[in-house]
Amino acid sequence: MRLVFAGTPEFAREAMAALHAAGHEIVLVLTQPDRPAGRGMKLQASPVKQWAQDHGVPVAQPRSLRLDGKYPDEAAAAREALLAANPECMVVAAYGLILPQWTLDLPPRGCLNIHASILPRWRGAAPIHRAIEAGDPETGITIMQMDAGLDTGYMLLLRKMPIAPDATTATLHDQLAALGGECIVQALAAPDALVRTPQPAEGITYAHKIEKAEAALDWALAAGVLARRIRAFDPFPGMTVPLTHNGQTETLKLWAATAEPLARDTEPGTVVQADASGVRVACGEGVLCLTQLQRPGGKRLNAADFLHGCPLQPGQSLKAG
């Protein structure tokens, strides 16, 4: 099938590569403009753009597709490129721009979205993070016929998978990216056989974008909640706590932890035990056993290696102030 593909991160690149491998003709790619990245903050192409360039596929990078918006000239140029591409269908995966109605109406088969949740749960920008943070037992991929709403269109195909107890956003992302590629290939193998199913009216939740401000760990919360957040915010933004070491306060990142019961009443944020098995810190409910930590400029270390270079003592506080 003659396709336009709209996407930006690695999640989208996996799906595009799967479509290409299945024999579909990708005639145009839409992706976000290059962004500064890395220590030098040099402009870097998105994974989708890199794939397109490697395979000789034309790329458009408008800052907006709204013809009456802030960048009408870029939107108009993208519209001309889409009309010239003459796609039968557009596939969208983590693109990052809102598609106006003219875009949805342009391909004869419309626009299909690869969404990383079991809709209508976790509509929005960060479904993988929020599913782990909430402690959901399962997630999945929904192939959806896009409409003007936020992930509100008809469901065409749904595949579910369990969320492992130790899953992080990084590991679950890779699993769902592969599943997303499988699902969109399956959907386009027999598009006329797809059944348009309205999303249930019950169980709607929104996966709001992850903000850097969410990284600061609040010891007043239950240990189970914090353990899930640490996994949900790996690799971004990473949960952080202040650490005072040799009279200097630095920001410590936490990458792995488990929740345990705490028998005695201890001020949240207080280290109750620190040894090779983990750094145990009192929480509003229970204790959080930290097993992978990282100091500024350093690597992720297990508890034993971390404590070798940065000893922590029972009674020490990991709270601001």
C-alpha positions in Angstrom: 0.0 0.0 0.0 1.1 3.5 -0.8 1.7 5.2 2.6 2.7 8.4 4.3 4.2 7.9 7.7 4.1 10.5 10.5 6.2 9.9 13.6 9.2 11.0 15.5 10.9 8.8 18.2 12.2 5.3 18.2 8.8 3.8 18.9 7.6 5.2 15.5 10.8 4.1 13.7 10.1 0.5 14.7 6.7 0.6 13.1 7.9 2.3 9.9 10.6 -0.3 9.5 8.1 -3.1 10.0 5.8 -1.6 7.3 8.7 -1.3 4.9 9.8 -4.9 5.6 6.2 -6.0 4.9 6.4 -4.5 1.4 4.5 -1.3 1.8 5.6 1.7 -0.1 6.4 4.7 2.1 6.4 7.7 -0.2 6.7 10.5 2.4 7.7 10.9 6.0 6.4 13.6 8.4 8.5 14.1 11.5 9.3 16.8 14.1 12.0 19.4 13.3 15.6 18.6 14.3 16.2 19.3 18.0 19.3 20.2 20.0 20.6 17.1 21.8 23.7 15.7 23.6 26.3 17.5 25.5 27.1 19.8 22.6 23.4 20.5 22.0 23.9 20.1 18.3 20.8 19.7 16.1 19.9 16.0 15.8 17.5 14.3 13.4 14.7 12.2 14.9 15.0 8.4 14.6 12.2 8.5 12.0 14.1 11.1 9.9 17.3 9.1 10.1 15.5 6.0 8.9 13.9 7.9 6.0 17.2 9.4 4.9 18.9 6.0 5.0 16.2 4.6 2.7 15.8 7.6 0.4 12.3 8.6 1.5 11.4 12.3 1.2 11.0 14.1 4.6 8.8 17.0 5.6 9.3 18.7 9.0 6.7 21.4 9.5 6.4 23.0 12.9 2.6 22.9 12.5 0.0 21.5 10.1 -2.5 24.2 10.8 -3.1 26.3 7.7 -4.5 29.1 9.8 -1.9 28.7 12.6 1.5 30.2 13.6 3.4 28.6 10.6 0.9 28.7 7.7 3.7 28.6 5.0 5.1 25.4 6.5 1.7 23.9 6.8 0.9 24.8 3.2 4.2 23.3 2.0 3.4 20.1 3.9 0.0 20.0 2.3 1.4 20.3 -1.2 3.9 17.5 -0.3 1.1 15.3 0.9 -1.0 15.9 -2.2 1.9 15.1 -4.4 2.6 11.9 -2.5 -0.9 10.8 -3.2 -1.0 8.2 -0.3 -3.7 5.6 0.1 -3.4 5.9 3.9 -1.4 7.7 6.5 0.1 5.9 9.5 0.8 8.0 12.6 2.8 6.9 15.6 4.1 9.3 18.3 4.3 12.2 15.8 3.9 15.0 18.3 1.8 17.4 16.2 -2.0 17.6 16.1 -3.4 16.6 12.7 -6.0 19.1 11.5 -9.1 17.9 9.7 -7.7 18.5 6.2 -4.9 16.0 7.0 -7.3 13.4 8.3 -9.5 13.8 5.2 -6.6 13.7 2.6 -5.9 9.9 2.3 -8.7 7.8 0.9 -8.3 5.4 3.9 -7.8 8.2 6.4 -5.1 8.2 9.1 -4.4 5.2 11.3 -2.7 5.7 14.7 -0.6 3.2 16.6 -1.3 4.0 20.3 0.5 2.3 23.1 -2.4 1.5 25.5 -5.6 -0.3 25.8 -7.9 2.5 24.8 -9.8 4.4 26.2 -7.4 4.0 29.1 -4.4 6.3 28.8 -5.3 8.5 26.0 -2.6 11.2 25.4 1.1 11.7 25.4 2.6 9.3 27.9 0.6 6.0 28.1 3.6 3.8 28.8 4.9 5.8 31.8 1.4 6.3 33.3 0.5 2.6 33.0 3.6 1.6 35.0 3.1 4.5 37.5 -0.5 3.4 38.1 0.5 -0.3 38.7 -1.6 -1.5 35.7 -1.3 -5.3 35.3 -1.5 -5.1 31.5 -1.2 -2.7 28.5 -1.2 -3.1 24.8 -1.4 -1.6 21.3 -4.6 -0.1 19.8 -4.7 0.6 16.1 -7.2 3.5 15.8 -8.9 5.4 13.0 -8.0 8.9 13.8 -10.6 11.6 14.2 -10.4 15.2 15.5 -10.4 14.2 19.1 -7.5 13.2 21.4 -7.2 9.4 20.8 -11.0 9.2 20.5 -11.4 7.4 17.2 -12.8 4.0 16.3 -10.6 1.0 17.4 -9.7 -1.3 14.5 -7.3 -3.7 16.2 -6.3 -4.4 19.8 -3.5 -6.6 21.2 -2.9 -6.9 24.9 0.2 -7.9 26.9 1.1 -8.2 30.6 3.3 -5.6 32.3 6.1 -7.4 34.1 6.5 -6.6 37.8 10.0 -5.2 37.2 9.1 -3.4 33.9 10.5 0.1 33.3 9.3 2.5 30.7 12.5 1.7 28.7 11.9 -2.1 28.7 8.1 -1.8 28.1 8.6 0.8 25.4 10.8 -1.7 23.4 8.2 -4.4 23.8 5.3 -2.2 22.7 7.3 -0.7 19.8 7.8 -4.2 18.4 4.1 -5.1 19.1 3.1 -1.8 17.4 5.0 -2.8 14.3 3.3 -6.2 14.2 -0.2 -4.7 14.7 0.0 -2.1 12.0 1.3 -4.7 9.5 -1.5 -7.0 10.5 -4.1 -4.2 10.1 -2.9 -3.1 6.7 -2.6 -6.7 5.4 -6.4 -6.8 5.2 -7.8 -3.3 5.8 -11.2 -4.0 4.4 -11.7 -6.7 7.0 -11.1 -4.3 10.0 -14.1 -3.7 12.2 -14.6 -0.1 13.4 -15.4 -0.5 17.1 -16.4 2.6 19.2 -14.3 3.1 22.3 -16.1 2.3 25.6 -17.6 5.3 27.4 -16.3 3.9 30.7 -12.7 3.8 31.8 -11.4 6.8 30.1 -8.1 8.2 31.5 -5.5 10.6 30.3 -1.8 10.1 30.2 -0.5 13.6 30.7 2.9 14.5 29.4 5.8 13.7 31.8 7.2 16.9 33.3 10.7 17.3 34.7 9.1 18.6 37.9 7.7 15.1 38.6 11.3 13.8 39.1 11.5 15.1 42.7 10.7 12.1 45.0 8.3 12.8 47.9 9.1 10.5 50.8 5.7 11.2 52.3 4.2 8.8 49.7 3.9 5.1 50.1 6.9 3.0 49.2 4.9 1.0 46.7 3.9 4.2 44.8 7.5 5.4 44.8 8.9 2.1 43.5 6.4 2.3 40.6 7.4 5.9 39.8 11.1 5.0 39.8 10.4 2.3 37.1 7.9 4.6 35.2 10.5 7.5 35.1 13.3 5.3 33.7 14.9 6.6 31.5 13.2 10.0 31.7 13.2 12.1 33.8 14.6 9.8 36.5 13.5 10.1 40.2 15.8 12.4 42.2 16.6 13.1 45.9 19.0 15.5 47.5 22.2 13.9 49.1 24.5 15.8 51.4 28.0 14.3 51.1 31.2 15.8 52.5 29.3 19.0 53.3 28.1 19.4 49.7 24.5 18.8 48.5 24.1 17.0 45.2 21.2 15.4 43.3 21.0 11.7 43.5 19.1 9.7 40.8 17.3 6.5 41.7 16.8 3.8 39.1 15.7 0.7 40.9 13.9 0.0 44.2 11.5 -2.3 45.9 8.9 -1.6 48.5 9.1 -3.4 51.9 7.2 -3.1 55.2 8.5 -1.0 58.0 7.9 -2.2 61.5 8.8 1.0 63.4 7.7 4.6 63.1 10.5 6.6 61.4 10.5 10.1 59.8 10.0 9.7 56.0 13.2 10.3 54.1 15.4 8.8 56.8 17.9 6.1 56.0 17.1 3.1 58.2 19.7 0.6 56.8 22.4 0.7 54.2 24.3 -2.4 53.0 25.1 -4.4 49.9 21.4 -5.5 49.7 20.2 -1.9 49.3 19.7 1.5 50.9 16.5 1.3 52.9 14.7 4.6 53.4 11.5 5.2 55.4 8.5 6.5 53.5 5.0 7.7 54.5 4.1 4.0 54.3 6.7 1.2 54.4 10.3 1.5 53.4 11.9 1.9 50.0 14.9 -0.4 49.3 17.1 1.4 46.8 19.1 -1.0 44.7 20.4 1.1 41.8 21.6 4.7 42.3 23.6 7.3 40.4 25.6 10.4 41.5 26.0 13.4 39.2 28.4 12.7 36.4 28.7 9.0 37.4 27.2 5.7 36.2 24.3 3.8 37.5 25.6 1.6 40.3 24.2 -1.2 42.4 23.9 -0.5 46.2 27.2 -2.2 47.1 29.3 -0.3 44.6 27.5 3.0 45.4 28.1 2.6 49.1 31.7 1.8 48.5 32.3 5.3 47.1 29.5 7.1 49.1 28.8 5.6 52.5 25.3 6.3 53.9 24.5 5.9 57.6 21.3 5.0 59.4 19.6 8.2 60.6 20.9 10.2 57.6 18.2 12.2 55.7 17.6 12.2 52.0 15.3 15.2 52.2 15.7 18.8 51.1 16.7 21.1 53.9 
